């Protein structure tokens, strides 16, 4: 509900006021969002949010329960990935170090979840300005780090599959990539922390914090543009280009094999043919699509809300709407290890051997008859396993 009864509260009219239960309650009382903030924390509440009424308890309860579930899934799923990949010799490859790095970023994002549960119970940010900055800093590093890690995984898949002999990245190169992901995530997480450029403020129900995308100044608009390109546009471009080049390479290779088989009067030269498998092209396309869609699901909501808040109609950004991007990012950090578990054969074999109570049953395949076949496991909380013929 937009409150315009007093001159002290100012804010935009929400576009979809029913999302904030603005029809009123039985007592007729209208409590502004942020009214339950302690007096010493009132300066943290942006004027935009003061124009809305405090959200109903069932909205808060719903997101609280969702966070509890997401936290359990994140800790269990990413914990399994780190445990299995770090202790299994068959999975200890350079490429899989990127998977471990992604799981670390996802777990780092989970470190915010207990903080949120405390905030939601209190109704304000525990720790005031410092608590808000720590919360937003963790979210910024984990989110941007996971984003650029996905881009490196896409590039590594392209290099490995397009040139499996000379194109593989070495341990040293992968370690450099991992260091780069942490360096990439640092600048636009630290600059708002010290208010050098941008700042961190509470958002939505005022129980989470993120960078300020609501203040209409030239400096802040430039910050939002820059962080959009840095954390969204650049990784997205790398992912799209890498998987497009990978798909076109595999398609060209399959066409070449088909033409050669036709000349030799045989059905196929591909060693990975079987009765019930889809074509290599379709496998690559499916893998790329899932990776791309998970990335889009994680980052597009935040990008859209931030751009609207800074350059569009701010009345569209209700407290409820602004909570959706946060839920999307947290959800994808939980989906990553489960998508991987359902698609990586060697990982599934390890889970079947070590944790039989999970009920995973993976078919054992012989290694002697497929000497010419290169198994390429590609994951990013966002990856699928792919097998491609050399």
VEXGUKE-136417 format. One record per residue (C-alpha): x, y, z; residue in one letter. Coordinates in Angstrom, 2 decimals, m for minus. Each point is the difference from the previous one (the first is absolute). Example, Ala and Ser with C-alpha at 12.3 -4.5 7.8 and 13.67 -1.06 7.14 Angstrom:
REM residues 2
vexse x=12.30; y=m4.50; z=7.80; res=A
vexse x=1.37; y=3.44; z=m0.66; res=S
REM end
This chain:
REM residues 390
vexse x=0.00; y=0.00; z=0.00; res=X
vexse x=1.22; y=3.50; z=m0.80; res=X
vexse x=m0.28; y=2.24; z=3.03; res=X
vexse x=m0.66; y=3.64; z=m0.80; res=X
vexse x=m1.80; y=1.16; z=3.11; res=X
vexse x=3.00; y=1.81; z=1.45; res=X
vexse x=2.76; y=2.10; z=m1.44; res=X
vexse x=2.65; y=m2.01; z=1.84; res=X
vexse x=m0.43; y=m3.14; z=m2.06; res=X
vexse x=0.77; y=0.18; z=m3.67; res=X
vexse x=0.20; y=m2.67; z=m2.60; res=X
vexse x=m1.41; y=m1.21; z=m3.29; res=X
vexse x=m3.41; y=m1.56; z=m0.51; res=X
vexse x=0.50; y=m3.76; z=m0.36; res=X
vexse x=m1.01; y=m1.32; z=m3.41; res=X
vexse x=m1.68; y=m3.12; z=1.39; res=X
vexse x=m1.17; y=1.09; z=3.44; res=X
vexse x=m1.66; y=m3.32; z=0.81; res=X
vexse x=3.48; y=m1.48; z=0.34; res=X
vexse x=0.37; y=2.12; z=3.13; res=X
vexse x=m3.45; y=m0.71; z=1.41; res=X
vexse x=m0.84; y=3.67; z=m0.46; res=X
vexse x=m3.72; y=m0.60; z=0.34; res=X
vexse x=0.40; y=0.41; z=3.76; res=X
vexse x=m0.56; y=m2.25; z=2.98; res=X
vexse x=m2.81; y=m0.54; z=2.48; res=X
vexse x=1.18; y=2.72; z=2.38; res=X
vexse x=0.55; y=2.50; z=m2.77; res=X
vexse x=3.53; y=0.68; z=1.25; res=X
vexse x=2.57; y=0.91; z=m2.63; res=X
vexse x=3.59; y=m0.69; z=1.06; res=X
vexse x=2.74; y=1.28; z=m2.33; res=X
vexse x=2.80; y=m2.30; z=m1.04; res=X
vexse x=2.91; y=0.58; z=2.37; res=X
vexse x=m2.13; y=1.10; z=2.92; res=X
vexse x=1.43; y=m2.84; z=2.12; res=X
vexse x=3.61; y=1.02; z=m0.67; res=X
vexse x=1.81; y=1.21; z=3.14; res=X
vexse x=0.44; y=3.76; z=0.12; res=X
vexse x=3.77; y=m0.28; z=m0.51; res=X
vexse x=m0.56; y=m1.97; z=m3.24; res=X
vexse x=m2.70; y=2.20; z=m1.53; res=X
vexse x=2.56; y=1.78; z=m2.19; res=X
vexse x=0.57; y=m3.28; z=m1.86; res=X
vexse x=m3.53; y=m0.07; z=m1.47; res=X
vexse x=m0.13; y=1.52; z=m3.48; res=X
vexse x=m2.85; y=2.46; z=m0.61; res=X
vexse x=m1.35; y=m2.27; z=m2.75; res=X
vexse x=m0.95; y=m2.71; z=2.50; res=X
vexse x=m1.66; y=2.42; z=2.45; res=X
vexse x=m2.84; y=0.44; z=m2.48; res=X
vexse x=m1.15; y=m3.61; z=0.49; res=X
vexse x=m1.80; y=m1.62; z=2.88; res=X
vexse x=1.62; y=m2.73; z=2.02; res=X
vexse x=m0.55; y=m3.35; z=m1.81; res=X
vexse x=m2.41; y=m2.56; z=1.44; res=X
vexse x=1.43; y=m2.66; z=2.27; res=X
vexse x=m0.75; y=m2.81; z=m2.48; res=X
vexse x=2.31; y=1.58; z=m2.59; res=X
vexse x=2.81; y=0.10; z=2.53; res=X
vexse x=m0.77; y=m3.53; z=1.19; res=X
vexse x=m0.03; y=m1.37; z=m3.55; res=X
vexse x=3.42; y=1.42; z=m0.85; res=X
vexse x=1.33; y=m1.09; z=3.40; res=X
vexse x=m1.03; y=m3.61; z=m0.66; res=X
vexse x=1.41; y=0.16; z=m3.53; res=X
vexse x=3.34; y=1.19; z=1.39; res=X
vexse x=0.12; y=m2.87; z=2.50; res=X
vexse x=m0.53; y=m2.52; z=m2.82; res=X
vexse x=2.51; y=1.71; z=m2.32; res=X
vexse x=2.64; y=0.13; z=2.73; res=X
vexse x=m0.30; y=m3.74; z=0.66; res=X
vexse x=0.15; y=m0.83; z=m3.72; res=X
vexse x=2.97; y=2.31; z=m0.55; res=X
vexse x=2.06; y=m1.34; z=2.90; res=X
vexse x=m0.73; y=m3.64; z=m0.78; res=X
vexse x=0.33; y=0.17; z=m3.80; res=X
vexse x=3.10; y=2.18; z=m0.24; res=X
vexse x=1.54; y=m1.76; z=2.97; res=X
vexse x=m0.33; y=m3.29; z=m1.88; res=X
vexse x=1.61; y=1.49; z=m3.11; res=X
vexse x=3.00; y=1.28; z=1.96; res=X
vexse x=0.37; y=m3.26; z=1.92; res=X
vexse x=m0.30; y=m2.33; z=m3.01; res=X
vexse x=2.10; y=2.05; z=m2.40; res=X
vexse x=2.78; y=0.66; z=2.47; res=X
vexse x=0.33; y=m3.62; z=1.14; res=X
vexse x=m0.61; y=m1.96; z=m3.23; res=X
vexse x=3.06; y=m0.61; z=m2.21; res=X
vexse x=m2.14; y=m0.54; z=m3.10; res=X
vexse x=m1.54; y=3.48; z=0.41; res=X
vexse x=3.22; y=1.81; z=0.87; res=X
vexse x=0.52; y=1.66; z=m3.38; res=X
vexse x=0.86; y=3.61; z=m0.90; res=X
vexse x=m3.45; y=0.67; z=m1.43; res=X
vexse x=m1.71; y=m1.26; z=3.14; res=X
vexse x=1.91; y=2.54; z=2.09; res=X
vexse x=m2.34; y=2.57; z=m1.54; res=X
vexse x=m2.92; y=m2.07; z=1.28; res=X
vexse x=1.49; y=0.05; z=3.47; res=X
vexse x=0.45; y=3.75; z=m0.27; res=X
vexse x=m3.64; y=0.43; z=m0.97; res=X
vexse x=m1.10; y=m2.12; z=2.98; res=X
vexse x=2.12; y=2.19; z=2.31; res=X
vexse x=m1.68; y=3.15; z=m1.35; res=X
vexse x=m3.41; y=m1.63; z=0.45; res=X
vexse x=0.83; y=m0.95; z=3.59; res=X
vexse x=1.25; y=3.53; z=0.56; res=X
vexse x=m3.44; y=1.22; z=m1.06; res=X
vexse x=m1.54; y=m2.38; z=2.54; res=X
vexse x=1.90; y=1.83; z=2.75; res=X
vexse x=m2.55; y=2.82; z=m0.39; res=X
vexse x=m2.97; y=m2.22; z=0.66; res=X
vexse x=0.31; y=m0.33; z=3.81; res=X
vexse x=0.49; y=3.78; z=0.12; res=X
vexse x=m3.23; y=0.47; z=m1.93; res=X
vexse x=m1.91; y=m2.32; z=2.33; res=X
vexse x=1.11; y=2.12; z=2.96; res=X
vexse x=m0.92; y=3.21; z=m1.85; res=X
vexse x=m3.44; y=m1.34; z=m0.91; res=X
vexse x=m0.67; y=m1.01; z=3.60; res=X
vexse x=1.03; y=3.44; z=1.28; res=X
vexse x=m1.65; y=2.01; z=m2.78; res=X
vexse x=3.17; y=1.98; z=m0.73; res=X
vexse x=3.66; y=m0.54; z=m0.95; res=X
vexse x=1.86; y=m1.45; z=2.97; res=X
vexse x=3.17; y=1.98; z=0.49; res=X
vexse x=m1.24; y=3.17; z=m1.63; res=X
vexse x=2.26; y=1.54; z=m2.64; res=X
vexse x=2.79; y=m2.52; z=0.55; res=X
vexse x=m2.39; y=m2.95; z=m0.17; res=X
vexse x=m1.50; y=1.36; z=m3.22; res=X
vexse x=3.44; y=0.47; z=m1.55; res=X
vexse x=1.17; y=m3.50; z=0.94; res=X
vexse x=m3.19; y=m1.53; z=m1.40; res=X
vexse x=0.27; y=1.91; z=m3.29; res=X
vexse x=3.76; y=m0.60; z=m0.30; res=X
vexse x=m0.47; y=m3.78; z=0.29; res=X
vexse x=m2.80; y=0.09; z=m2.56; res=X
vexse x=2.03; y=2.12; z=m2.42; res=X
vexse x=3.14; y=m2.14; z=0.14; res=X
vexse x=m1.87; y=m3.32; z=m0.24; res=X
vexse x=m2.34; y=1.18; z=m2.76; res=X
vexse x=2.57; y=1.66; z=m2.24; res=X
vexse x=2.51; y=m2.77; z=0.69; res=X
vexse x=m2.46; y=m2.72; z=m1.02; res=X
vexse x=m0.93; y=2.02; z=m3.07; res=X
vexse x=3.55; y=0.26; z=m1.37; res=X
vexse x=0.74; y=m3.61; z=1.03; res=X
vexse x=m2.86; y=m1.13; z=m2.23; res=X
vexse x=1.61; y=1.96; z=m2.84; res=X
vexse x=3.35; y=m1.72; z=0.55; res=X
vexse x=m1.68; y=m3.42; z=0.10; res=X
vexse x=m1.66; y=0.73; z=m3.35; res=X
vexse x=3.33; y=1.08; z=m1.49; res=X
vexse x=1.74; y=m3.09; z=1.43; res=X
vexse x=m2.65; y=m2.28; z=m1.51; res=X
vexse x=0.49; y=1.60; z=m3.39; res=X
vexse x=3.80; y=m0.33; z=0.16; res=X
vexse x=m0.11; y=m3.60; z=1.24; res=X
vexse x=m2.55; y=m1.33; z=m2.47; res=X
vexse x=1.12; y=1.94; z=m3.07; res=X
vexse x=3.66; y=m0.95; z=0.53; res=X
vexse x=0.19; y=m2.88; z=2.51; res=X
vexse x=3.73; y=m0.62; z=m0.49; res=X
vexse x=1.56; y=3.46; z=0.08; res=X
vexse x=m2.92; y=2.13; z=1.13; res=X
vexse x=m0.35; y=m1.21; z=3.58; res=X
vexse x=0.80; y=2.57; z=2.65; res=X
vexse x=2.77; y=m1.09; z=2.37; res=X
vexse x=m0.14; y=0.03; z=3.79; res=X
vexse x=2.00; y=3.23; z=0.00; res=X
vexse x=m2.34; y=1.68; z=m2.47; res=X
vexse x=m3.08; y=m1.13; z=1.93; res=X
vexse x=1.47; y=1.29; z=3.26; res=X
vexse x=0.62; y=3.35; z=m1.69; res=X
vexse x=m3.65; y=0.01; z=m1.13; res=X
vexse x=m1.16; y=m0.73; z=3.54; res=X
vexse x=2.12; y=2.83; z=1.43; res=X
vexse x=m1.41; y=2.26; z=m2.70; res=X
vexse x=m3.60; y=m0.83; z=1.01; res=X
vexse x=0.66; y=1.23; z=3.55; res=X
vexse x=1.74; y=3.11; z=m1.28; res=X
vexse x=m2.90; y=0.61; z=m2.39; res=X
vexse x=m2.54; y=m0.18; z=2.83; res=X
vexse x=1.94; y=2.36; z=2.28; res=X
vexse x=m0.12; y=3.57; z=m1.46; res=X
vexse x=m3.76; y=0.50; z=m0.24; res=X
vexse x=m0.48; y=m1.70; z=3.35; res=X
vexse x=2.59; y=2.06; z=1.87; res=X
vexse x=m0.63; y=3.44; z=m1.58; res=X
vexse x=m3.57; y=0.28; z=1.42; res=X
vexse x=1.26; y=m1.39; z=3.33; res=X
vexse x=2.18; y=3.07; z=0.52; res=X
vexse x=m2.48; y=2.23; z=m1.88; res=X
vexse x=2.72; y=0.90; z=m2.50; res=X
vexse x=m2.46; y=m0.68; z=m2.80; res=X
vexse x=m3.53; y=m1.10; z=0.78; res=X
vexse x=m1.24; y=m1.18; z=3.38; res=X
vexse x=m1.90; y=m2.83; z=1.65; res=X
vexse x=m3.55; y=0.49; z=1.31; res=X
vexse x=m2.88; y=m2.20; z=1.22; res=X
vexse x=m2.50; y=m1.07; z=m2.66; res=X
vexse x=m3.41; y=m1.64; z=m0.29; res=X
vexse x=m1.32; y=m0.92; z=3.42; res=X
vexse x=3.08; y=1.77; z=1.42; res=X
vexse x=1.45; y=m3.29; z=1.22; res=X
vexse x=2.54; y=m0.39; z=m2.84; res=X
vexse x=2.59; y=2.39; z=m1.42; res=X
vexse x=1.37; y=0.69; z=m3.46; res=X
vexse x=1.60; y=2.84; z=m1.95; res=X
vexse x=m2.00; y=3.21; z=m0.31; res=X
vexse x=m1.91; y=0.05; z=m3.30; res=X
vexse x=m2.63; y=2.52; z=1.12; res=X
vexse x=1.89; y=3.25; z=0.50; res=X
vexse x=m0.39; y=2.18; z=m3.09; res=X
vexse x=3.39; y=1.64; z=m0.36; res=X
vexse x=2.32; y=m0.02; z=m3.00; res=X
vexse x=2.71; y=m1.74; z=2.02; res=X
vexse x=m2.34; y=m2.75; z=1.17; res=X
vexse x=m1.47; y=m0.53; z=m3.47; res=X
vexse x=3.54; y=m0.42; z=m1.39; res=X
vexse x=0.73; y=m2.53; z=2.76; res=X
vexse x=m3.11; y=m2.04; z=m0.88; res=X
vexse x=0.90; y=0.04; z=m3.72; res=X
vexse x=3.53; y=m1.12; z=0.74; res=X
vexse x=m0.90; y=m2.81; z=2.38; res=X
vexse x=m2.63; y=m1.21; z=m2.50; res=X
vexse x=2.66; y=m0.34; z=m2.71; res=X
vexse x=2.57; y=m1.44; z=2.41; res=X
vexse x=m2.09; y=m2.65; z=1.74; res=X
vexse x=m2.61; y=m0.82; z=m2.66; res=X
vexse x=0.80; y=1.09; z=m3.55; res=X
vexse x=3.65; y=m1.15; z=m0.16; res=X
vexse x=m0.50; y=m3.50; z=1.54; res=X
vexse x=m3.17; y=m0.46; z=m2.07; res=X
vexse x=1.89; y=0.86; z=m3.19; res=X
vexse x=2.82; y=m2.44; z=0.80; res=X
vexse x=m2.50; y=m2.80; z=0.72; res=X
vexse x=m2.01; y=0.58; z=m3.17; res=X
vexse x=3.07; y=0.29; z=m2.26; res=X
vexse x=1.73; y=m3.05; z=1.53; res=X
vexse x=m2.99; y=m2.30; z=m0.31; res=X
vexse x=m0.91; y=1.28; z=m3.44; res=X
vexse x=3.53; y=m0.73; z=m1.25; res=X
vexse x=m0.08; y=m3.38; z=1.76; res=X
vexse x=m3.29; y=m0.96; z=m1.59; res=X
vexse x=1.09; y=1.09; z=m3.49; res=X
vexse x=3.28; y=m1.93; z=0.41; res=X
vexse x=m1.80; y=m3.20; z=0.98; res=X
vexse x=m2.54; y=0.44; z=m2.80; res=X
vexse x=2.77; y=0.44; z=m2.58; res=X
vexse x=1.82; y=m3.04; z=1.39; res=X
vexse x=m3.12; y=m2.16; z=m0.15; res=X
vexse x=m0.70; y=1.09; z=m3.56; res=X
vexse x=3.53; y=m0.93; z=m0.96; res=X
vexse x=m0.39; y=m3.45; z=1.57; res=X
vexse x=m3.32; y=m0.51; z=m1.77; res=X
vexse x=1.49; y=0.91; z=m3.38; res=X
vexse x=2.99; y=m2.28; z=0.56; res=X
vexse x=m2.25; y=m2.87; z=1.06; res=X
vexse x=m2.07; y=0.48; z=m3.15; res=X
vexse x=3.11; y=m0.24; z=m2.16; res=X
vexse x=1.07; y=m3.18; z=1.81; res=X
vexse x=m3.47; y=m1.55; z=m0.27; res=X
vexse x=m0.40; y=m0.39; z=3.79; res=X
vexse x=m2.77; y=1.19; z=2.26; res=X
vexse x=2.12; y=2.13; z=2.34; res=X
vexse x=3.59; y=0.68; z=1.03; res=X
vexse x=m0.95; y=1.41; z=3.37; res=X
vexse x=1.00; y=m2.18; z=2.95; res=X
vexse x=m2.63; y=1.38; z=2.33; res=X
vexse x=m2.97; y=m1.22; z=m1.98; res=X
vexse x=m2.55; y=m2.12; z=1.89; res=X
vexse x=m3.58; y=m1.01; z=m0.55; res=X
vexse x=m1.67; y=2.37; z=2.41; res=X
vexse x=2.32; y=3.00; z=0.14; res=X
vexse x=m0.65; y=3.36; z=m1.54; res=X
vexse x=2.45; y=1.56; z=m2.43; res=X
vexse x=3.11; y=1.72; z=1.27; res=X
vexse x=m1.33; y=3.30; z=m1.31; res=X
vexse x=m3.16; y=m0.36; z=2.06; res=X
vexse x=1.99; y=m0.89; z=3.12; res=X
vexse x=2.16; y=3.08; z=m0.39; res=X
vexse x=m3.03; y=2.17; z=m0.73; res=X
vexse x=m1.83; y=m1.34; z=3.05; res=X
vexse x=3.01; y=0.54; z=2.25; res=X
vexse x=0.57; y=3.52; z=m1.27; res=X
vexse x=m3.68; y=0.86; z=0.37; res=X
vexse x=m0.14; y=m1.11; z=3.64; res=X
vexse x=3.20; y=1.86; z=0.85; res=X
vexse x=m1.26; y=3.12; z=m1.71; res=X
vexse x=m3.46; y=m0.15; z=1.58; res=X
vexse x=1.37; y=m0.44; z=3.53; res=X
vexse x=2.24; y=3.01; z=m0.51; res=X
vexse x=m2.93; y=2.03; z=m1.31; res=X
vexse x=m2.19; y=m1.13; z=2.91; res=X
vexse x=2.63; y=1.07; z=2.53; res=X
vexse x=0.92; y=3.42; z=m1.35; res=X
vexse x=m2.72; y=1.37; z=m2.27; res=X
vexse x=m2.48; y=0.85; z=2.81; res=X
vexse x=2.62; y=2.03; z=1.87; res=X
vexse x=1.12; y=1.72; z=m3.19; res=X
vexse x=m3.56; y=0.93; z=m0.97; res=X
vexse x=m0.91; y=1.30; z=3.47; res=X
vexse x=3.23; y=2.01; z=0.26; res=X
vexse x=m0.43; y=1.58; z=m3.44; res=X
vexse x=m3.65; y=0.84; z=0.67; res=X
vexse x=0.88; y=1.44; z=3.39; res=X
vexse x=2.68; y=2.24; z=m1.45; res=X
vexse x=m1.36; y=0.88; z=m3.44; res=X
vexse x=m3.66; y=m1.04; z=m0.10; res=X
vexse x=m3.24; y=0.30; z=1.91; res=X
vexse x=0.91; y=m0.58; z=3.63; res=X
vexse x=m3.65; y=m0.55; z=0.94; res=X
vexse x=0.33; y=m3.42; z=m1.63; res=X
vexse x=2.43; y=m1.07; z=2.71; res=X
vexse x=m2.17; y=m1.00; z=2.95; res=X
vexse x=1.56; y=m1.64; z=3.07; res=X
vexse x=m1.30; y=m3.40; z=m1.11; res=X
vexse x=1.31; y=0.39; z=m3.56; res=X
vexse x=3.44; y=1.01; z=1.25; res=X
vexse x=0.23; y=m3.22; z=2.05; res=X
vexse x=m0.41; y=m2.23; z=m3.06; res=X
vexse x=3.52; y=0.56; z=m1.46; res=X
vexse x=1.55; y=m0.90; z=3.33; res=X
vexse x=m2.00; y=m3.26; z=0.08; res=X
vexse x=1.02; y=m0.75; z=m3.60; res=X
vexse x=3.73; y=0.33; z=0.76; res=X
vexse x=m0.28; y=m2.13; z=3.13; res=X
vexse x=m2.02; y=m2.64; z=m1.85; res=X
vexse x=2.53; y=m0.36; z=m2.82; res=X
vexse x=2.85; y=m0.41; z=2.50; res=X
vexse x=m1.96; y=m3.01; z=1.33; res=X
vexse x=m0.88; y=m1.41; z=m3.43; res=X
vexse x=3.59; y=m0.09; z=m1.21; res=X
vexse x=1.17; y=m3.14; z=1.82; res=X
vexse x=m3.27; y=m1.87; z=m0.61; res=X
vexse x=0.09; y=0.64; z=m3.73; res=X
vexse x=3.54; y=m1.28; z=0.03; res=X
vexse x=m0.90; y=m3.11; z=2.00; res=X
vexse x=m2.61; y=m1.01; z=m2.54; res=X
vexse x=2.34; y=0.40; z=m2.98; res=X
vexse x=3.59; y=m0.90; z=0.91; res=X
vexse x=0.55; y=m3.80; z=m0.26; res=X
vexse x=3.19; y=m0.16; z=2.09; res=X
vexse x=m1.49; y=2.20; z=2.68; res=X
vexse x=m3.11; y=m2.18; z=0.11; res=X
vexse x=2.19; y=m3.11; z=0.31; res=X
vexse x=1.79; y=1.49; z=2.97; res=X
vexse x=m3.29; y=0.95; z=1.64; res=X
vexse x=m1.34; y=m3.51; z=m0.59; res=X
vexse x=3.11; y=m1.52; z=1.56; res=X
vexse x=0.31; y=2.31; z=3.00; res=X
vexse x=m3.62; y=0.94; z=0.70; res=X
vexse x=m2.18; y=m2.93; z=m1.13; res=X
vexse x=m2.92; y=1.33; z=2.06; res=X
vexse x=m0.44; y=2.77; z=m2.60; res=X
vexse x=m1.40; y=m2.65; z=m2.34; res=X
vexse x=2.23; y=0.94; z=m2.96; res=X
vexse x=0.57; y=m2.80; z=m2.51; res=X
vexse x=2.55; y=0.67; z=m2.72; res=X
vexse x=0.76; y=m2.44; z=m2.82; res=X
vexse x=3.58; y=m1.21; z=m0.03; res=X
vexse x=1.69; y=0.31; z=m3.37; res=X
vexse x=3.06; y=m1.86; z=m1.12; res=X
vexse x=3.08; y=1.98; z=m0.82; res=X
vexse x=1.83; y=m2.43; z=m2.19; res=X
vexse x=m2.16; y=0.24; z=m3.10; res=X
vexse x=m0.20; y=3.74; z=m0.20; res=X
vexse x=3.61; y=1.01; z=m0.14; res=X
vexse x=m0.69; y=2.67; z=m2.60; res=X
vexse x=m2.75; y=1.66; z=1.95; res=X
vexse x=0.65; y=3.07; z=2.12; res=X
vexse x=m2.33; y=0.46; z=2.94; res=X
vexse x=m0.50; y=3.65; z=0.64; res=X
vexse x=m1.82; y=1.00; z=3.15; res=X
vexse x=m1.25; y=3.50; z=m0.10; res=X
vexse x=m1.65; y=1.56; z=2.98; res=X
vexse x=m0.57; y=3.29; z=1.46; res=X
vexse x=m2.75; y=0.04; z=2.44; res=X
vexse x=m1.13; y=0.15; z=m3.24; res=X
vexse x=1.44; y=m2.89; z=m1.87; res=X
vexse x=m0.71; y=m3.26; z=m1.60; res=X
vexse x=2.30; y=m2.87; z=m0.75; res=X
vexse x=0.82; y=m0.42; z=m3.63; res=X
vexse x=1.76; y=m2.78; z=m1.87; res=X
vexse x=1.58; y=0.95; z=m3.30; res=X
vexse x=1.84; y=m2.15; z=m2.47; res=X
vexse x=3.56; y=1.15; z=m0.80; res=X
REM end
